[in-house]
């Protein structure tokens, strides 16, 4: 019998993802990801739960103060989230980010992120 992902499951995963990122809870984040999870965004591409956790928490340690979710929309087995990324980098104003995640029977298996990275890259020396 196939496992069905409900809208409640998707919302819970998305909420826990941002909570775990904001609190830096490595184990809580890792538990959300399916073994084959992929993440793609303007700052790079990673594969697998370990790389996803390392990337999220690496940003948190390096420059991130908070991700402030403004809108979370769930449709089927996907969540689209509009949030503001707030950093502690001088001269970098909070900026909008769109995150689209797919939740399958094993957890979050795909994340796609879109934002304008120019100000962030300049502040990071890139």
Buried (B, 14 or more C-beta within 10 A) or exposed (E): EEEEBEBEBBBBBBBBBBBBBBEEBBEBBBEBBBEEBBBBBEBEEBEBBEBBBEBBBEBBEEBBEBBEBEEBEBEEBBBBBEBBBBBEBEEBEBBEBBBBBBBBEEBBBBBBBEBEBEBBEEBBEE
